[in-house]
Amino acid sequence: MIYYSKELHGTPLILIDYKNYENVQRPHDDLKKEIKSVRTDAQFYKFKYTTLPHRCFIVHFQLRNLLWATGRNDVFYTHSPRIGHWNSVMKKSKVALDLSYNNRSAETPFEISTIACKYNYLLVGGLYGEYACRRLDAEPVQFGTITTDTNGITNHMDIIESRTGSIVSVISSNDKKSRIMDLATTRFIETYDFEWAVNCTSVNPNKDLLCVVGDNTDAVVVSSDTGKTITTLKGHFDYSFACCWSPDGKIIATGNQDKTTRLYDIRNMSKAFDVLGAKIGAVRSLHFSEDGRYLAMAEPADFVHIFDAHTFERSQVIDLFGEIAGVTFTPDTDGLYIANADENYGCILEYEKISSINDVGNIFL
């Protein structure tokens, strides 16, 4: 629970009263010494617009990838048992996928745990190992099962173009597996097994390596061809729920419940070259912008950090009120969207990149 008040002895109460969830409880004294000192005076994006009626719904408190921008003005988001499509030019939202009624035979309702939307596909993962998939230019919806495991939560999904040119989804599940699904046929073409629940899987730009994080303090980098472990990424104190590669494939970022993001140079992955700290909670979502200029790091509530990904010396901290359901850059990097899932203040926040010195001045007016 977050208790709002202006301040207590100069310190906002929100920072005192927010309880970060931990699976592994251990002292963080040594970890705090590793955290990089980053200037937080940068202004990369400025607020543009918000719409209050459109609030993302969070089903599982640890899973916060429920927002996806497919273009400068098109955003897809979870809204109870539906996926909404917000157009920022028309300032209107419509239902892109309604899962409150469907033709699948299931005893349980479709509870959305994660989504992905790219290459004209909308893919939705469920809390019980199910999925729904549709092309954005066609009406039919395909339903299927990722896993029948009793602990088969769909933790994360991504959509990428494979080395052969086909469009595939990379699916991370609580049944200790990462899977690759061909979206044209909805056939699983690869399955990778691990010793712990997989919370996020990210494929490098060359499509030959996967970074996999989950219910373990270590992350692994594995071969996409064989599934064999190439190296183990060490340093975190708790479980990780986010990871991503920089667009040039040189950096891996892993986000953890120990309230840090670790950055690894692929030329030497034995130790993180930088450790970035959060303010109040776990790092639930991580995204590099398509041009590699920025890294977005979302906490479970109130704070989204935008780092200069060239140096990681400066950042912009976006401070808001409420649980964060997702953060996404637009493909052209000119826009940034944040989903606020707060019951009272929930909305989709739109930001635009600051392109000139005049813009920097205007945000203070």
N, C-alpha and C positions, 0 to 999 in steps of 0.2 A: 504494500500500500504506500502511496506517495502522499505526504501531508504538505500542503502548500502554505507558505507564509513568506513574508518578505525576507527576513533574515533573523538570525540569532547570533549575537556577538559578532556580527559581520559575516556570518556564514549562512547561506541559504539553507533552510530546513530540508529542502528536497534532497540535498546532498547527504544529509545526516540520516534521514528516515527511510530512504530507499534500500530495500534488502535485496542484495544480489544473490541469485540462486547459484549454489555450488553443488556439484556431485562429489568433488574431492575437496575435503576441508583440510587445509594446511596453512601454516604461517606464510605470509607474502612478503616478509621483510627483505629477503634476498631479491625477490622479483622486482620490488619497487626500485631497487638500486639499478636495475637494467633499463628502466623505462627512459626513453629519449626525451630530452627537454625540447619541446617544439613551440615555436612562436605561434600564438593563436590570433594574430592581428590581421590575417589575410582576408581579403574580400574577393572571392572568385565568382560567386553567384549572388544575385540580389532577388529578393522576394518579388513575385509578379502577381500571383492570384491565388485565391483559395475558394473552394466551394464547400460549404458546411454540410449540405445534405448527404454527401457521398462519403461514407465511412467504411473503411476496411474492417472485416471481421477476422479475429484471431481465434483459431480452434485450439491450437497447441501453443502454450506460452513460450516454448523454445524455438518455434519455427516461424520465421519472420520474412519469408520471401513470397509475399502476397501481392506484389505490385510489379508491373512490367510495362515499359514504354516501347512501343514498336516504331514510333516516329516522333517528330517534333511536337505533334499535337494530339497523339493518340496514346491513351494509357488504359491498361486493363488491370482490374483489381477485384478482390473478393468482396462480396456483399451478401452475407449469410449463405444460403445455398446457391447463390448466383455469381456469375462473373459479369461485372459491369465494364462498359467501354465508355470512357470519358473523352470527349473531344474538346480541347481547350480553345479552339477557335469558335465553334458553335456554342460553347458553354452549355453543352447538353450531355446527358448520359443515357445510354440504352443498354439493354440486357444482351450480352454477347453469348451467354450460355446459362440456361436455367436448369439446375439440377434438383429443384424441388419436386419435379415429376420427370420421369424418364422411362425408357423401355427396358432398363436392366432388371434382372431378377435378383433382388437382394432384400434381405430381411432388415438391414440397417440403413439409415439415411446416409446420403453422401455428405460427409463432413470434410470440407476442403482443408487440406493441410499445407499445400504448396501449389504454385502455378508457374508456367513458363509460356511465353508467347513470342514467337520469332519465325521468320521465313514462312509467314502466312499460316502457321499452325498455332492453335491454342490448346495447351495440354494442362490438365488438372489432375492432381494427385490427392488421394483420400486417406483418411485416418485408418482405414481397415484394409489397405493394400489394393484399392481399386484405382482406376483411372478413367477419365473421359477425354476424348480428343476430337477436335473438329478443325477443318480448314476454314479460314475466315471468309473465303469466297464461296463457301458451300454450306448448306443447311444440315446435312446428316451429321449426327454425333455418334462416334464409336465408343462403346463402353467395353472395358476389359479388366482383367485382374493381373496385377504385378506379382503378388504373392498371396498365398493362402495361410501364411504363418500367422499364428495368433498374435504375434507382436510385429505386425507387418506395416507399421506406419510409413507412409511415403514422406520422407524428410526433405527431399530437395529434388528439383528437376532443372535441367538445362536443355536447350535445343541448339545444336551445332550442325555445321556441314562437315560430313566425313571426308576422308581422303579420296574416296571414290566419287564424291559429289552428291551423294544422297543426304537427305536431311534426317538426322537421328536425334533421339533424346537420351541424355545421360541421367539415370534415375538412381537416387540414393535411398536405401530403405533400412528400416530398423531390424530387418531379418539378417543383417550382417552381409548384405550384398550390394554391389553396384551393377547396374544393368545398362546395356545399350539397346534401344528399341528403334527399329526402322519405322519412321512415322508414316511412310506411304503404305506399308503393309501391316503396321502394328505388330510386327514379329520381333521377338527378342533375338538379337544376333550375337550378343556377348553377355556373359555373366562372370563377375569377379567376386570371389569369396574372401571374407576377412574374419578376424577373430572377435570383432566387436561391431556394434551397431554403426552403420555408415550414415553420417549426418549431412555430408556434402561431398560431391566429387566434381572436380574441375579438370578439363582437358586442355593441354597446352596448345598454342597456335599450330604447331607442326602435327598435332593429332597422334603423337607417338607416346605421350606420357600422360598419366593421370595423377593428380594430387588428391588424396583421399583423407578426410578427417572424420572423426566419430567419437564414440564413447571410449576414448583412450587419451592419455596425455600426449602421446606421440602421433604425428601424422606420417603418412607414407607417400612416396612417389613410386608408381608402378608402371611397367610397360603395358601399353594398350594392346600390344600383340600377344603377349604371353601371360600377363597378369602378375608376373614376378616382380618382387620388390627391388627397386633400384637403389633407394636410400630411405632412411628414416629421419624425419625432421623432429628434433628434440628441443625441449626448452619450456613448453607450456606446463602449467600446474594442474590443469583441469581438462574437461572435455571441450572439443572444438565443434562449432556449428557453421563455420563459414571458411571458404578458401577460394582463391582465384589467382590466375596467372596474369601478369602484365601482357599487353598486346604484342610486345616484342619477344615474349617468352623468356625473358631474362630474370624475372622476379616472381617468387611465389609468396602470397600473403595468406596467413592463417589466422582466423579470429576465434577467440577462446572465452570460456566462462571465467577465466582468471583476470578478465578485464583488460586484455592486451591483444594486439595484433603483432605477429612476428613476421619479419620480412627476410626471405632467404634468397641469396644470389645463387643461381643454378650452377655457377662455376665452382662454388664451395658451399655445399648445403650442410656441412657439419655443424654450423652454428648460425643463428640469425644475425644479420648485420645490423639490424635495427629492431627495437621493440617500442611500439606505439601504445600509449595508455589511454584507456577510456576514463570517464569521469565517475559514473555511478554503477555501471553494470556490465554484463557480458557483451562481447562483440557478437551480434546475431546475424549481421549481413555485411558483406564486403563486395565492392565492385570497382574495378578500374574503368575509367572512361575509355571509349573506343580509340581515342587518339593517344592514350597512355599518359595524358597530362595530369590526371587526378585519380586519387583513390578515395572512395566514399566508404566510411566506416560507421555503421549504425549500432547504437546501444539499444537495449530493450525499451527504454523510455527517455524522452526529453532531449537527447543529444544525437546529432549527426555531425560527424567530422569529415571535412573535405581536405585532404592533404595534397600538397604539391608533390606529385609522384616522381619528379625529377631529382629532388633533393631530400624530401621528407623533413625539411627544416621549418616549414611554415604550414599552417592549417587555418581553415575557417571553421568555426564551431557554430552550427545552427542550433539554437536553443528554443525548444517548444514545450508545450504542456501535453503530455499524453503518451500512451504506449505506441511504439513505432511498429507498424505492420510491414513496412518495406521501404526501400529507397532504390531509385533507378535513374541512371543517366539516359538521356535520349541518344539515339545512335550517332547524331552529329555532334554530341557533347555540348550543344548550345543550351540544353535544358536539363533540369533536375527536378524530379518529383519525389515527394515524401508522403507516405500514407500514415496518418494519425488515427489510431483506433480508439481513442478515448471516448467513453460513453457520452460525454457532454460536449466535448470539443472536437470530436472526430471529423476529419476532412482529408482532402487531398491538397497538398501544398505544392504550388508550382514556382520554380525559381528559373531565372535565366542568367546566362553567363555574362559577366561584366566585360565589355569589349573595349572600353576606353577609360582614360583618366576622368572624363566628365561623368561617366557612369559611377565611378567610385565616389565622386563627390556627391552625386545625387542621392545615394542611399542614406546619407546622413541628413538630408533635408527634410 
